[in-house]
Amino acid sequence: MLQTEVIIEFIICGPDFNPDSITKLLEISPTKYTIRGSMKNCKYSPAIETTWCLQHCINSLNDLDHQVRQIIDRIENKLNILLTFKEENDIDFVFTIYGHVYKNEKQSDIYLKKNTLDFISDLGGKLTIDIEFW
């Protein structure tokens, strides 16, 4: 039986920054990172940008807001650090939610609360959602 998988990520991305510098500033180790031009985490061609990523995987869309908050809670008190880093570097902040949800999955409403959306907005971040229902 196929199981639902949903991946939530907070990504810092830009053409050229040092992932180690943001790790030191935030005092948080990334789940993964990629250096522009490297083949690390790339299948067919070099990375077109540098990324620093926190990732959270779940097996349900239920209480999606709570799951996104698992990442936000780790960085929320670092908002000023992130905004300063953004000013000093050519970077973007992106929250992504993507996954495959199978018909056997019992569904509840899929939503994000205002405080979650407010934080993403305060950060000047983007939110992308790509969910496939099978």
C-alpha positions as CSV (number, residue, x, y, z in Angstrom):
1,M,0.0,0.0,0.0
2,L,1.4,3.4,-1.0
3,Q,1.7,5.9,1.9
4,T,1.2,9.6,1.8
5,E,4.4,11.7,2.1
6,V,4.5,15.4,2.6
7,I,7.7,17.4,2.8
8,I,7.9,20.9,4.3
9,E,11.0,23.0,3.7
10,F,12.3,26.4,4.6
11,I,14.9,27.3,2.0
12,I,17.4,30.2,1.9
13,C,18.5,30.5,-1.7
14,G,20.6,32.8,-3.7
15,P,23.4,33.0,-6.3
16,D,26.3,33.2,-4.0
17,F,26.4,33.0,-0.2
18,N,28.3,30.8,2.2
19,P,25.9,28.3,3.9
20,D,28.3,28.0,6.8
21,S,27.8,31.7,7.6
22,I,24.0,31.4,8.0
23,T,24.5,28.2,10.0
24,K,26.8,30.1,12.4
25,L,24.4,33.1,12.6
26,L,21.3,31.0,13.3
27,E,23.1,28.4,15.4
28,I,21.0,25.8,13.5
29,S,22.4,23.1,11.3
30,P,20.6,22.7,8.0
31,T,19.0,19.5,6.9
32,K,20.8,19.9,3.6
33,Y,22.6,22.5,1.6
34,T,23.9,23.0,-1.9
35,I,26.7,25.2,-3.3
36,R,26.1,26.9,-6.6
37,G,28.0,24.9,-9.3
38,S,28.3,21.8,-7.3
39,M,26.8,18.4,-8.1
40,K,25.8,17.7,-4.4
41,N,22.1,16.9,-4.3
42,C,21.8,17.4,-8.1
43,K,21.1,14.6,-10.5
44,Y,22.0,15.9,-13.9
45,S,23.6,19.3,-13.9
46,P,25.4,21.6,-11.4
47,A,23.3,23.6,-8.9
48,I,22.2,26.9,-10.3
49,E,22.1,28.6,-6.9
50,T,23.3,28.1,-3.3
51,T,20.7,26.8,-0.9
52,W,20.4,26.2,2.8
53,C,17.4,24.1,3.9
54,L,15.5,23.0,6.9
55,Q,13.2,20.0,6.1
56,H,10.4,18.3,7.9
57,C,8.8,15.1,6.5
58,I,5.4,13.8,7.5
59,N,3.0,11.1,6.4
60,S,-0.2,13.1,6.6
61,L,-1.7,16.5,5.6
62,N,-3.7,16.6,8.8
63,D,-2.8,19.6,11.0
64,L,-0.5,21.0,8.3
65,D,-0.2,24.3,10.1
66,H,1.3,22.6,13.1
67,Q,3.8,20.8,10.9
68,V,4.9,24.1,9.3
69,R,5.2,25.6,12.7
70,Q,7.7,22.9,13.6
71,I,10.1,24.7,11.3
72,I,9.0,28.3,12.1
73,D,9.4,27.7,15.8
74,R,13.1,27.0,15.2
75,I,13.7,30.3,13.3
76,E,11.0,32.7,14.6
77,N,13.2,34.3,17.2
78,K,15.9,34.8,14.6
79,L,13.8,37.1,12.4
80,N,16.1,40.1,12.7
81,I,19.2,37.9,11.9
82,L,17.5,36.6,8.8
83,L,16.4,40.0,7.6
84,T,19.9,41.4,8.1
85,F,21.4,38.5,6.2
86,K,18.9,39.1,3.4
87,E,19.9,42.8,3.2
88,E,23.5,41.9,3.0
89,N,23.2,39.1,0.5
90,D,21.2,38.5,-2.7
91,I,18.9,35.8,-1.2
92,D,15.3,34.7,-1.0
93,F,13.4,32.8,1.7
94,V,11.0,30.1,0.4
95,F,8.7,27.8,2.3
96,T,7.6,24.8,0.2
97,I,5.0,22.2,0.9
98,Y,4.9,19.3,-1.5
99,G,3.8,15.8,-1.5
100,H,1.8,12.8,-2.7
101,V,-1.5,12.1,-0.9
102,Y,-3.1,8.8,-1.6
103,K,-6.9,8.2,-1.7
104,N,-6.7,5.9,1.3
105,E,-5.6,8.9,3.4
106,K,-8.3,10.3,5.7
107,Q,-8.4,14.0,5.0
108,S,-9.1,17.0,7.1
109,D,-9.1,20.6,6.0
110,I,-5.8,21.9,4.7
111,Y,-5.0,25.3,6.0
112,L,-2.4,27.6,7.5
113,K,-3.2,29.9,10.4
114,K,-2.8,33.7,10.3
115,N,0.2,33.8,12.5
116,T,2.0,31.3,10.3
117,L,1.2,33.4,7.2
118,D,2.2,36.6,9.0
119,F,5.6,35.2,9.8
120,I,6.2,34.2,6.2
121,S,5.1,37.7,5.2
122,D,7.3,39.4,7.8
123,L,10.2,37.5,6.5
124,G,9.4,38.6,2.9
125,G,9.2,34.9,2.1
126,K,7.5,33.0,-0.6
127,L,5.2,30.1,-0.1
128,T,4.8,27.3,-2.7
129,I,2.4,24.4,-2.4
130,D,2.4,21.4,-4.7
131,I,0.3,18.5,-3.6
132,E,-0.7,15.6,-5.8
133,F,-3.8,13.5,-4.9
134,W,-3.6,9.9,-6.1
